Amino acid sequence: MISADAEALVRDHTVYSCVMGSRAFGLATDGSDTDRRGVFLAPTPLFWRFDKPPTHVEGPAEEQFSWELERFCELALRANPNVLECLHSPLVEHIDAVGRELLSLRGAFLSRLAHQTFVRYALGQHRKLEADVRQYGAPRWKHAMHLLRLLTSGRDLLRTGELVIEVGPAREELLAVKRGEVPWPEVERRMSRLAEENDEAAEHSPLPLRPDRARVEDFLIRTRRASALSPGHG
């Protein structure tokens, strides 16, 4: 159960929220859930106490998850795939002035670290799919589809310097994987090829080696200071 204080942070202090998952990727079908992700700015005076505000909150709605701004920025600077994709969702539900500045910093978070994080995450998921094949004779096809999508997104990010999460013309090909219509050996072959293409793209990527941490930190400090000076937050 979500606490009243945590629910208030999400309700009253969200600076950015969006829809993620299949709906944002362009892979939604009739039975798809609506996954919501958000960023809240905990009022600065809450950090002056011994008990700090939470770094993230699950809820209050089903399939809803929010990060506190600082935690969100930390993860984005580390090229966490889920967080970077959240920044690039085409389905924005709420945004205020702080959220708009956060989105204006999307480029500052991008770097070649994405090569490590996207591929490493994909490899971890691939091992889980292999375990499913050994145990049940087939992988979880939905997870296999999303792994292919993630590897494609990472490759294109490294090639172009831009993160686009909508799958576009690849929709039907990916949904065929989700329906189990593509044999597992063929899916594995595609995964291996995409992993190799990620490696090749990283060598010549237009992305910087590291994100612009100083620019993001400046934004965080200014935002914290403004929160401390806001009426009712003293």
Phi, psi and omega in degrees: 000137178282139180284161180296322180294318180293320179296323179294323178299316180290318184292317191257345188230017176289130180257341181203133174214150184209169172264135180237195178073204187302326181294321178286329182280349185080025182242014184291144172235182186303326184265010185289140173286168172249103180272125180247136178232148183208170178230127176243151178253103178294131179306134186307319181301339178295337180279351180277353181268166174295318180272109183281157175293159182292152176280341178202162180221131172264125181101191008282339180280161174295146179060029179244135180215133180229146176251147168290147189308314183296316179297319179300315180295320178302312182293321179295322178295333177273004179065037174299122186302316182297321182286317178299319179294325176301320179294340185246018179295136175281354186247076180276127181259328180210140176203138174242193185298320178294318178298321179295322177292323176301314180293329179293344181265009185307319181295330181293336181276341187277137178199177179289355172301335179301330178301313180293314189287318180294313182290320179297317177297317180297319180296321177297318178293324180297320179297323178294320179294320178298322178296321178296319180297318180295320186276321188243354179088356179202153177278173167282106190298326178298319179292324177297318178301313183291331176294316176299318179299316182296316179297322178293317179297317178296317178300314182292325175300312181294326180286319190252340186083004180234140180259116177241122186261344176288135186277343176059231184296346181280000186306306186293323178297320179288320179295330175297324175294316180300324181280358179077021183272351179252125181302144182304317178302324178290321177298317178296322178298319179294320178298316180296318179296317180295322178297319177295320179293328174297316180298316180295317181295327182296329182293331184238021186292142174285352180290148175291162179295324182228155178287170180270077184299320183297320180294319179292319180296322177300316177299315182297316181296315179298321181291318177297318182295316179298322178296320180296329183267357182290144177303135178087356181253005183276000000 
